[in-house]
Amino acid sequence: MRITGLDIMCCRLPQSPLQDGDLNGNVGARELEFLVYSINTDVGTNASIFGFAGASARGSAELARSAFEPLLIGKDPLDREQLWQEFRVADRWWNHLPIYSYGPIDICLWLIAAEAAGVPLYKYIGANADTVETYCSSLVLPSVEAYAEQAASLQSEGFKAYKIHPPGKNLDEDIEIHRAVRTAVGDDFPLMSDPVAPYSFDQALRLGRELERLNYLWFEEPLADENSASLRKLTAALDIPVVGCEVLAKHPYSLSEYLATNVVDVVRADVSWSGGVTGVLKTAHLAESFGAKCELHSTIFHPLELVNLHLCAAISNNSFFELLAPTSQFDFGLSEPISIDAGIAKLPSKSGLGIDLDWSMIDDCTFKKV
């Protein structure tokens, strides 16, 4: 079996699930773009998956094609590790692609293999579970009350935890949000905080102390992931687990020092930004060797979330499956929804990805093929 082609579709949602302010004003209500990668082989086997597009689907697709066609054409799609290593070398020498570029390539290679084996992806990797507890993360909401109401609503729907993305512009307001959410859901419901690195060290320490008092489960990306010195000091000062590393490039190699020297307590990875299935497995196994958790990070798009779910079921040191809320706003791209009942996600039984992509929707959203 040899790879004969790489197709990349540039897609744009006519109605974005992201509204003004949802990502702290950095995206607004513009149309959301994404990619769909497809790898074809000479035996008629192929695999397709969504890809992150950053600020430009067209720009991301053209970069990806120029880098990956020479790497892939004529190769055996089952040689995943060899291709991973060849990509690392090529990327260091010349390409320097965004962190989200290689993930879809690696995912397609794994899906081709799982399809050939006739088993779901998580079973092909090696299953640890058939169901995974699911939590929801907020976008940036307009008021303290909106966070409290959303948390209570998701709790009533059966989701197993809730994570706050506060505005991060006024520490007192952020603390008020975290207090209001704890009051809304009671003392024991698992809550997490992910401010997305807006604070100084002193501000992060103050919020961390408050989260400890409020019995939050973890404190995620309080400082920039690359700010290792301050993160190490914060981690040492707090009892609540400090979580990070989701935007560090070059997983898992960039994370080894972070784990070895206690920069963070818990690392993050996902199949979109961490180099696909291979990258997540390498990162999770590295963390496991240090006795640390590797909590999988939302990938936004549900076809990629489904791949993340397969990984959640295949590693032993991840706690939850994460989705963005409201989940209905991001539930597109698959021919049927991911199966979640009372906060429990059930793995599909069909081979490969387990649920087909929604090609009618994809075709309607495609504005360019590269």
N, C-alpha and C positions, 0 to 999 in steps of 0.2 A: 504494500500500500504506500503510495506516494502522494504528497500534496501537489495539486495541479493549479490551484487558484486561491486568491484572497480577494473577497469582495467587501467593500465598506460602503454602507448607506448612510448618508447624512440626513437626519430627521429633525423635524421641528414640530412641537405641539402647538396647534393653533390657539388653544386655551391653556395657559400655563397653570399648574397647580400651585405655583408660588405667586403670592400677591405682594403688594407694596408692604415692606417692613418684615416679611416673613424670615428673611435672612439678614436682619439688622440693617436693612436699607441698601445692601450691597448688590442686590439683583433687581429688586423692584418687581414689576409685573410684566417684564419682558417675556417673550416666548421662550420656552425651555427647549434646548437642543440636546440631542443624544445621537449616538452612532449605533449601527447594527453591523457587527463583523460576521462574515461567513468564511469558513475554510472548506475547500472542496478537495476531493481525492480522486485518484484514477480508478477506484472501484465503485464509485458512485456514492460513497459515504461522505456526508458533510455535517457540519455543526455550525450553529449560529447563536449569537448572544449579544445583548446590549453592551454598550460601552459609554463611559463618561465622556463628555465633549468639552468640558471647561467653558470658556467664553465663546468658542467657535467650533461647530461641528466640521465645517469645511476645512479649517486650518488643522484641526486635530487629525482628520482623516488623511489629508495629504501628507502630513508628517509620518503617520503610521504606515501608509502604503510605501513610501520611499524607503523606510527603514526595514519593513518586515518582508516584502516580496523577495529580496535577495536572500534573506535568512531562511524562508520557508519553502520556496518552490523546489520540488524534487526531493524533499526530505520525507522521512518516515514520520507520520504524526504520532507514533507511539514513542518516539525518542524525545520525550518531554524534558528530561533532565539535561540531555545534551543541548537541546535548543535553548533552555533556560540559561545555561552557562555561555553559549555562543552569543545570546542576546546581551548578557552582562558585559562581555568583552567589547562587543560592537558599540554598545551604548556609551561605555566609558571612553572609547577612542574617538568617537565622532558624533554620535546621534544626540545624546543628552535629551532624551524625550521626557515629557511630563510623566509623573508617577502613575498616571492612570492608563498609560498607553499599552503596556504589555499584558495587563490582566485579561482582556477579552481573548487575546491570542491563546494564552495558556488555558483558559477555560474551554475554548473550542477543542483543543487537543485532548483534554480530559474527557469531554463529552463524546468525542469520536471513539475513544477507548471504551468508555462505559457502554455506549450503544453497541459496539462490537461484542462486548461481553454479555450483553442482554440484561444488565442490572442497573438499578438507579445509581446515580453518581456516588452517593454516600456509602452504598454497599460496595461499590468498586474500590473506593478509598479504603474502606474497612469501618463498618458501622460501630458506633458506641451507643446509639439510642435510636428509637424510631419516632419519638416526639420530643419537642423542645419548648420550654416555657418562653413566653413572648412578652416583651414590654414595648411601650410606645414612648417616643421622644417628641417633645413639643417643638414647634418652630418658635420664633420670637413673637410673643403675643402682645396685644396692645395694653394690657392692664394686669394688675395683681389679681383681680377677680377672674380674669379670663384663664389664668393658669390654674387657679383653684377649681374652677368649674370643669376645665378639661380633665384634670387629674381625677376628680370625683367621678366624672362620666366614664372614663376609661376603666377605673376600678370597678364600677358597676357592670361593665361589659365583660369583666373577667380577666382582663390583662393583669399580669403578675407583678408589674412594677411600672414606674413612671419616671422619666428623666426630664429635667428642666434645662432649656436653653434660655437663660435670662438675657435681658438686653445688654448688660455689662457696661452700661454708661454711667450708672449711679449706684454705688455700692449699697447705700442704705435702701434703695428701692429693691435691689437684688435680694438683700436679706429679708425684706418684707415679703417678697414673692415666695421665698423658700419657707418662711414661717407659715404663710397662708396655705400653701399646699399641704404642709404637714398637718395643719389643723383640719383641712378638708378631708383627708383620707385616713386620719387616725394615727395612733402611735406606731403601729407595727407594719404598715404597708411599705414595701421597699421603694425608696426614692433615691435618685441620683441627681447630681448637678454637673452640667457641662457648660461653663461660661464661654468657651472658645477663646481662651487666652487674652482677656482684656485688661488684666490687673497688674499692678505692681506687686512685689513680694509681700509688702506689709498688708495690702488689701486682700491678697489671696490667703494669707495667714488668718486674717480676721474672719473672712467668710468660712474658711476651713474649720475654725474653732466653733463657729455657729452651727455648721453642718454636723459636727460631732455632737453638740448639745441636742440637735434635732433628730439624731439617730438616722442620718443619711448613710446609704450603702457605700457610695464612693464619690470622689471629687475628681472630675475629669478635665484635663487640659486647662488648669487654672492659670498657667503660664505657658509661653510658647514652647512647643516641643523641643526646639533646638537650644533652649536656655537651660542647659544641663546643670550648671552650677546652682542656679536659684531653685530649680526643681529638686535637686538633691537636698538642699537645705530645708525646703518646704516639707518634703517627704519625711525627713528626720524629725521635724517639729510636730507633725500631726499624727494622730492615731488613725484617722479615717484613711483608707487606701487612696493614694494618688495614682491616677490613671493617665496614660499618655502614649505618644509615639505614632498616632495614626497618620500624621502627615510627614513623618520622616521618610525620606527616599531611601531606596536600597535595602528594603527588608530582605532577610533578617539581619544582615551584617551590621547595619547601623544601630541595632538594638542590643547587641551583645554587651557593650560597655554600660548601657543604661541599666541592664539587669545585674551585671556583675558588681557595679558600684552603687546600687540602690538609688538611682536617679528617680525612678518611679517604682511603685509597688506592683502595678498591673500594666501590661502593654495592650495596645489595640491593633487590629489588623482587619482587612476585608479584601474580598476578591477583586475589587475595582482598583483600589489605590495601592495595594501591597504586592502586586505581581501575580494575581490569579490564584488558582487553587494551590499551585506549588509554593507560592510566596506565603500564603496563609499557613500551610502545613509546616513549612520551615520555621516560621515565626512562632507558631503554637508549640512546636516541639522544643524549640530553644527555650521558651518561657517555662515549659514543663520541667526542663532540666534544672531550672533554678527554683522550682516549687512555686512558680508564679502563674497567675491566670493570664489568658489571652482572650479578652472580651472582643467579640466580633462587632464591627462598626457598620452601621447602616450604609447601604450603597444607593439609596434613593429609589432607583428603578426596580420594579418588582421582579423582572427576569433575573437581574443580578442579585436581588434579595433572596430569590429561590436558590441560587448557587450558594450564597452565604448560609442558608438554612441547611443545605447538604453538609457544609463544613461544620456547622454547629452540632450536627448529629454524628460527625466523624472524629471529633476531638474531645478529650476528656476534661480540659481545663478552661472551658467557656461556660458561662452561667445562663445566658439568655440569647434569644433571637430578637433583634431590634428592628422596629419599623417606625417610620415617621408618622406622626398624627397631624391631621385626620387621615387614617389609612385609606379612606375612599378616594382622596385626592391623588394618590400615587398608585392606585390599583389599575394600572394599564400595562399593556405589552404582553400579557399572557392570555391564552385562549380560555382559561378558567382561573378563578382566584386561588391563591395559596390557601390550603385548608387550615383554618384556625378556629377552634371551638373553645370558648371560655378561657382564652389566653393560652391555649396549648396548640402549637403548630404541629401538624402531622406530615411526615415525609411522604412524598408520592411513591407509588409502587411501580410505575412505568419506568422503562430503562432510560438512561441518560439524564437529561434535565428533569424528566418526569411529567412536565406539562409543556405543550407546544406553545411556541410564540404566536402572537396574534398578528398574522401576516397581513390581513386586511387593514388593520390599524397602522401597521408599519408602512405599508404601501401608500396609504393616505397621507402619512407624515413625511415621506421622503421627498426631499427637494434636490438632491444630487447623489449620484453614484460615483465613487472614486475607484 
